[in-house]
């Protein structure tokens, strides 16, 4: 897991976004870190971590993250990790799409791909935090819950007064349980 080229495992035509290239979704590699940083910075919505953090994320959390590429260029990503005290829960840290591809369903495809990929590892729940003013993320995660016929619970997690800087509170969105993945269900005799 260095800067090697990934082997893409989803290949779809993009029509809505205006790009005629192929959308490929796969695990990130270290060389993708600078693009994750750029997309986050350019979003003007997400909290920007250090460029070093994105390199580490692509190395240490690649199996619980995904990148979207069109013609080899990174156009979106989702980063996540498995909660140490809840090994059946994937926490989505950030999801972002390059401005040139927004509105074309890239974020939804990234999220669906990641859930499908981690479910066979026993993931039954997804958690994320969203500020109350982030309508796009609220819509995205609500749609994921609906498409998976999973319950969505929202609760206050981090109030604004906990942040040492000017930051809105973060609400916790918990989705699940997800139906058992086909490989998991087959292994359990279902």
N, C-alpha and C positions, 0 to 999 in steps of 0.2 A: 504494500500500500504506500508506494511513494508517488512520484509524479507519473506513473505509468498510465497508458491509455486504458480506459475502462472497456469492458465488453458490454455493449448496450443490450438490454433485455426487453425493452418495450420500444416499438417502432410504429409511430402513427403519423398520418398525414395531418397537417394543420391547415385548416381552411379558413376559420373565422378570423384569425389574427392578421391576415394580410401577407403572411410569409408562406412561400411555397415549399419551404424545406420540410424535412422530417423531424418530428419531435421524438427524441430518444430520452428515456428516463433510466437512470442507473445509480449506483452508489458513487459518491464523490471520491476523488483522489486528491492528494495534497496540492497538486498543481491547480485545482479548482478554487482553493482558498481565496486568492486575490479577487476572483470574480464574485464570490459570495460577499466579500467585503464591499465591493463596488455596488452590487445590486442593493445591498442593505443601505449603504450610504445614500445612494440615489433615490431610494424609496421616499425619503423625507418623512417617514412615519415610524419606522422601526428604530429601536435603540441600537446604535452602532457599537459593536464590540471592537477590540483592537484587531488589526490585521493578523497578528500572531494567533489570536483566539480562533479565527476562521481556519488557519492552517492546522492547528491542533484538532479542531472539530472534524476536519476532513480526514485526519489520520486516526484519531481515537474513537470517533463516533460515526464512522462511515456506514457501519451496518445498520444504524438506526437513523440514517439520513438519506436524502436522494437529491440528485440534480437533474435538471431538464436541459437538454441541448437541442439546438437546431443547427444543422450543418456543422456540428462540432463545437459551436459557441454556447457557453452556459447562458441560459435565458431565465432560469429560475432554480429555486432550491427549497428544501425543507430540512431543518435540522431537528434532531430529537435524541432522546436517551431513555433508557429504561430506569425507572425510579428504583434506587437501591432498596428502599424499604417496602416496595410494592412491585415485585418482579413481573406482575401481570399487567403493568401499566406503562405505556409509552407516553413520555412527555414531549410534546412538540414545542421546541424552543423558539424557532423562527421559521416563517415561510414567506417567501418574496418572489416576485416575478419582475423581470426587466420591463420598463415602461413600454418598450416596443411590442411586448407580447401580452400585456394586460387585457383582460376581457375575452380572451380566447380559450379559457378553460384550463390553462396550464396549471394553476394552483390546485384546482380540483383533481386533476390527473396525478399530480405529484403526491398529494395527500392520499388518494386512493391506492396508488402504487405502494407507498410506504406502509400503509395499514395491511395490505395484502402480503407484503414481504415479511412483516414481523409477526403476523398472526400465527403462523406455524410454530413460532417460538413460545407460544403460550400467552401472547398478549391478548387480553380481553377488554382493556380499557384504554382510552386516550385522554390525556389531560393537556390543557394549554391555558395560558392566561391571556386575557385580552382587556385592553382599556375600554371603557364604556363608549368612547367616541370612535372606535375603529369598526365602522359598520361593515366594511368589506370582510374582515376576519370573522365577525359575528355571523354574517351570511354564509361564509365558506364552511365554518364548523357546524352550523345548524343544518346545512345541506348534507354534510357528511353523515350526521346522526340520522337524518331522515332517510338517506339512501341506503343506510345499513340497518334500518329499522331498530335503531338503538336509542336508549334513553339519553337525554341531555340534561344535566344538572348544572345550574349556574349558582355560584356563591361568591361572596367577597373573600379574597385571599389576602392581598396586600393593600392596605389603605394608603392613601396619598401621604399621610403623616409619617409613614415608615421610611419613605425615600428621602435621602439627604439633599436631593436636588428637586427642581420643579418637575414633578412626574405625577400623572394621574394614578389613581388606584388601579390595581389589576384584579379583575374578576377571574375566578377559576371556572373553566368549562370542563366538565367530566362527561365523556361519552362512553356508553357501554352498558351492559356487556355486549360485545360483538358475538354474533353467531360463530360457532366453532369453524375454523378454517377446514376445508375439505381434507387436507392431509392429517390434521389433528383428529377430526371426526373419524376418519378411516382407521387411524392407529388405535382409537379407543373403541373400535367395533361398532360405530354408529353408522 
